[in-house]
Amino acid sequence: MIIRYSPIFLRTLKKADVRVRKSFKEKVLIFSRNPNDFELDNHLLKEPYQGLRSIDITANWRAIYAEKSEGEVVVVYFVLLGTHDQLYQEEK
């Protein structure tokens, strides 16, 4: 598995509270070992993020990613990071 990050994702992570950054580091390690670990609550999303997936970073923060196979390698591309309200507010 290869993990990549969008520029927007990296900017948001850099500006996030140290607690969120530390939690993300821990969760991405768990994710790299087992993307379906129950602690991540990995799940498919509906509109407007249909086709993307989300994992829990903290009780309120989520990381949204796309998954693509390139030959035999799976590439995970983290595209958005934010609180539940920030990410899903656009739905309304």
Phi and psi in degrees as a GROMACS rama.xvg file:
@    title "Ramachandran Plot"
@    xaxis  label "Phi"
@    yaxis  label "Psi"
@TYPE xy
-111.699  133.156  ILE-2
-113.074  129.035  ILE-3
-127.959  162.983  ARG-4
-132.767  139.107  TYR-5
-75.2708  155.7  SER-6
-57.8583  -38.3428  PRO-7
-63.4569  -43.0742  ILE-8
-59.2624  -48.0714  PHE-9
-64.1811  -39.2265  LEU-10
-62.3373  -44.1176  ARG-11
-64.6978  -42.997  THR-12
-62.4574  -41.8336  LEU-13
-62.5948  -36.3538  LYS-14
-83.5076  -13.2929  LYS-15
-69.9229  157.542  ALA-16
-56.0447  148.386  ASP-17
-57.08  -33.5381  VAL-18
-63.9416  -40.0093  ARG-19
-69.2965  -42.9927  VAL-20
-61.9423  -42.5445  ARG-21
-65.2243  -43.9562  LYS-22
-63.4508  -39.8892  SER-23
-61.6787  -43.7993  PHE-24
-58.1737  -42.9889  LYS-25
-66.7625  -43.6777  GLU-26
-69.9341  -35.8207  LYS-27
-69.8978  -29.3673  VAL-28
-66.7111  -46.0831  LEU-29
-60.0575  -45.0358  ILE-30
-59.0396  -42.4907  PHE-31
-65.7834  -28.6359  SER-32
-82.4552  -41.2185  ARG-33
-155.684  96.7502  ASN-34
-59.8334  -19.3816  PRO-35
-102.538  16.6776  ASN-36
-56.6424  134.31  ASP-37
-59.0089  -27.2359  PHE-38
-64.4159  -24.3712  GLU-39
-85.838  -19.9443  LEU-40
48.6283  48.9911  ASP-41
-67.07  124.889  ASN-42
-153.2  155.355  HIS-43
-70.827  150.181  LEU-44
-107.747  158.079  LEU-45
-99.7408  -175.717  LYS-46
-51.285  142.885  GLU-47
-88.0789  7.64697  PRO-48
-108.687  27.5743  TYR-49
-55.6224  135.104  GLN-50
93.7386  -11.9804  GLY-51
-101.304  167.966  LEU-52
-125.755  163.019  ARG-53
-134.511  145.191  SER-54
-126.793  153.055  ILE-55
-80.6167  134.521  ASP-56
-103.292  -48.1316  ILE-57
-132.409  -170.93  THR-58
-60.643  -28.7493  ALA-59
-116.715  -19.5169  ASN-60
-93.7721  141.668  TRP-61
-129.066  151.107  ARG-62
-118.865  126.794  ALA-63
-105.212  134.781  ILE-64
-141.29  159.947  TYR-65
-110.607  150.621  ALA-66
-126.164  132.848  GLU-67
-141.76  139.958  LYS-68
-92.7899  129.335  SER-69
-119.943  93.285  GLU-70
70.3603  -124.126  GLY-71
-95.4914  1.4911  GLU-72
-102.162  134.739  VAL-73
-94.0738  127.65  VAL-74
-109.978  124.204  VAL-75
-106.342  126.911  VAL-76
-121.084  102.768  TYR-77
-73.6424  122.793  PHE-78
-109.838  -34.1271  VAL-79
-138.03  147.772  LEU-80
-140.374  135.577  LEU-81
175.318  179.379  GLY-82
-73.2641  162.71  THR-83
-55.3009  -46.3649  HIS-84
-64.2684  -40.4814  ASP-85
-63.2987  -43.2535  GLN-86
-74.9441  -36.576  LEU-87
-103.506  1.28387  TYR-88
-64.2735  -33.5327  GLN-89
-64.4648  -19.807  GLU-90
-63.8594  -30.687  GLU-91
